[in-house]
Amino acid sequence: MPADAGQRARFADREGFLAWAFLLPTIVYLTALVLAPFGLTVAFAFSRSTSEAPSYRFGGLRAFREIFGDHVFWRSLLDTLALTGVAIAAVVILGTVVANVLLADFRFRRTVRALVLLPWTTPVALSAISWRWLLGSPGSPVDRLLLHGDSPLARTPSAAVAVAAVQVWRLTPLAAVIVMAGLTSIPRGVWDAALLDGAGFWRRLLGVTIPLTLPVTAVAALVTAAVTFADMGVVRVLTGGGPRDSTQVLPVLAYLRGVEGGDIGTGAATALFLFPLFVAGVFVVLRVMRRGS
Amino acid sequence: MRRRDETGAAAKAVEARRLVKVYEGRRDRQVRALDGVDLTSGQGEYLVLLGPSGCGKTTLLRTIAGLEQPTEGEVYIGGRLVNGLPPRVRQVAMVLQSYALYPHKTVRNNIEFPLKAENVPRHLRERKVRWAADLLDIADLLGHRPRQLSGGERQRVALARALVREPAVFLLDEPLSGLDAKLRAATRDELKRFQRQVGTATIYVTHDQEEAMGLGDRVAVLDAGRLRQVGTPRDIYDEPADTFVATFVGSPPMNLVQRGDRLVGFRPEHLLPAENVAYDSRVTMPLRIERMEYLSGDRHVYGSVTRIGQETRVIARLPATVITPLTVGETHEFAVPTDRLRFFDAEYGTRTAPVRIGG
C-alpha cells in the first residue's frame, strides 16, 4: 500500500539536505571573513604592492628579505614571544588561583564572581585608554604615587612590564572562568579521597587537581596566547610601541608598515610570520587535551 | 596486621561521644544531621550503621573520618581525641560510595597514592601494592585506568587503596550500592571474609538491612540523627528497642496492633494458623484473609486481625512446611506464641514490659 501523502518524509526530515542548509551560513562566514583575508595576506606577502601602486605585482620573497633585514622586526618578534610567554604563565597561574578563590564558599560570592569578569567584558581600546591615563598622565593616581617622576610608560623596562600587566589583567578573568569550569567537573569524592589518603596541600594540588584540570588549563593557555599575540590594541594605545620600539609587537608593526607606511607587502609578510609558530602551538595544546580526556 | 584477639575485644577502636552536627541551611534554617550520638566500636569489630536515607549515617562516618567537624561532642580513635585533626593523622581509611578513584592514575598509582603521601620508600610501596592487589585479586589490573574497569573491579581497587595504609579503622560508605544484585551478594561475602582476614575494626554504612544483618557483628540503627538501638543482629531483630527498629528491620516488618495504651508487636513468621502453634502459652486471633503471595516457597498472607486489640492489617509469613489450606475471603484462627510478643508504648513507641493477654 503506498504511503499516504501526510506520512511522506517532509522537508525537515531530510537530514542530508538540512545538514548542508545549517552549515552554509558558517561556510559563507568563514570564507568571507577568515579564509579570504588569510589568502589575501598570503598573496600580498609575496607581492610588491604599495598603497600608491595597489595593483598586484608578484615580488617573490622581496618582502621577507626586507623584514629580515629590519632590526625592528627582530626586536618585535622577540617582544611578541616574550610578552606571550609571560602572559600565558601569569594568566594560567593567576587564573587558577582566582578560580579556586571563586569556588570557595564566602559571602557575596556571586557579586565577586560578576565583578571579576568585568575586565574581560570591557573593550580592549577602552580599558587600554584608562590604563594609559592611570600610568602616563600628569596628575593621575600613579603619577602622584611616583611624585611626578617620569611616566612608567616612557621608560624602558617599565613600559614592557605595563604592557604585559594590562594583558594579564585583561585575560585572567577569562582563564579563571575556564579553569573554574574544569575544577567543578572534578567529582567531589576525589577531593575527599585525596584528603583521606593523607595527601597534604601540595600533593593534592600537584597530584590530583592540576593533572585533572590540565586539559582546560591548556585551553586557557591557548586562548591567552591567541589573544595576546594577535592583539594590537593594548600596545598601540598604551605605548605605541615605544619608547624607541622597546615594546613593539608584530601586529602593531604590521599595521605601521603596511597601513600607515603604505608597504602592503612588508606588512602582510610581518603579519604572516607568526602563523606557522601558532599552528604548532595549537597542535601541542590539542594533543595535551586529547591525552587528558 | 592487627589480630582480632591481640588487643582484646573490649578495647575501643572508635568512640563517639554526644556527637552533634548541625548544618546551616538557607535562611537560617538548621538541619541537625546528628543529634547527640554515643557510639563505640571495638577492635576488630564489624559495626554496621543502618538507617533510612537522610538519617545521618553518612554524616557520622564522615565525622569520624575527619571530613566533617562535629558541632558538638568528641571523637576518639584508638583512645585519642581527634577533634579538629585532619583525616591524614587519624589512621582511618574510608571507601567512599562513589569509590572516587583518581581517573588520571593507573590502578597501581591509585593504590600507591596514600603510601606516597606517607613517604613510604619505593621498595616497600611496591611490596604493599602487590600484597593488597593479590589479596583483592586485582593484580592483573594494575596497569589499567579506572574507566577501563567494571563496577566490581573499581570497588576492589578502592578497597585496596584503603587497605595499603594498614589503618586502625576501615570506614565503608555503602560500598555495595553501585553493584548489581548478583555481584552484590558475592562481594558482601568477600568483604566479610576479607575483614576477618585482616582483623581491622570496620564501620560500615548501609540502608540495606540484609547487608547490615548479614555483615555486622553489631548493628547500630539510626533515625533522624539519633541512635535508636545498638546490638547484635539477633538483638536488633528479636528485641527491638522501639517501634522504629521493629518496623525498619525485618521484611515484611513486625506487625503492630494497638491494645489500649500499648502496641502489641509480633513478627510475620510467628503468626501462623493456630493448629501449627503447638505451644501451651499462645495468643490466638481471627485473621480475615484478603490477599496471598507465594514468595520463594513461603506464603505471605495479608489480612486483618481482631480480638487482641483494634482491628489491624497484618502480614503472616507461612513457611513451606505449613500446609494448612487457606483461601482468600475466609477467616481463619491464627496464633502467636506468647514469648514472641513484644510490647511498646503506644504514644512514644518505646519498649515496655509485657502485659497479660488472655486466650
Interface residues (C-beta under 8 A of the other chain):
Chain A: P187 G189 V190 D192 A193 A194 L195 L196 D197 G198 A199 G200 R203 G207 V208 P211 L212 G292
Chain B: A65 G66 L67 P86 P87 R88 V92 A93 M94 L96 Q97 S98 Y99 A100 L101 Y102 P103 H104 F113 P114 K116 A117 E118 R161 R165
